């Protein structure tokens, strides 16, 4: 049996039963009991974490999970950590955890997992996902890889993973990147090189960052509205190579002048380069002070901007962080 693994059980779908009279949510120990003993390859300690449903999770919850995972490895000496998480926002918590992991990602494995089916459904995927995640967290191949999502026996880098199917068991993908590895016969088999590690966080993240999807004819007042409501940074989801409507450019310039960083991502996969290396539309946003997301998906760009702002905030801190983010 491998080293000690901490299981942070946030429940959600994988913890629910459909049986009449048994709709209550299972605790972490109950989840662990769904896994056959022969599939447990590590000594597991369970901590139940009171959380909102995944679709309603808050930055405070995400940050608390990230901090606990980091401390479990650095301070408590666990070989790895598994976080059970609802699948709606699993990728968001995974990437924020990766951004904050620091030295912990080099010393141990941090794995998020979930399920698309209730644990007593026909062919439930939760027990196997949990068993594979525990195996991965304890495996010596994981330290140095960074935070991963483990579902359907595949390991996906937190930076690349996306939920692409709302109902199917094979709901997660890293495309166009490959899965990092897979769990086979009680061990991890690596298949691809990991992404570059992110810049180290300067301190506690800024949680009040807005994410806005742009669209043709969009009124720029929507940008100032979120800032008036308290946002300290804004991520815009553009199109194509990170293009945004020209009608927003003046407002973007105003926000930058007010020291509110504006990061432009794309709803498409893009290269991890600065805006001035992309098409004319993206270059225009860069010319008025916007910061390129360097290939990050919009939701992940929001997590990155939270960390980039850190305790000091401002455009300079955000621009410096994203400049140091390697592809």
PyMOL commands that set and color helices and strands:
alter all, ss='L'
color gray80, all
select helices_A, chain A and resi 12-15+28-33+37-39+54-56+59-74+90-101+104-107+126-138+221-228+246-257+275-277+280-287+298-309+315-323
alter helices_A, ss='H'
color red, helices_A
select strands_A, chain A and resi 2-9+42-48+80-84+109-113+148-151+154-157+162-163+172-173+181-184+187-190+209-213+233-238+261-266+291-297
alter strands_A, ss='S'
color yellow, strands_A
deselect
rebuild
show_as cartoon
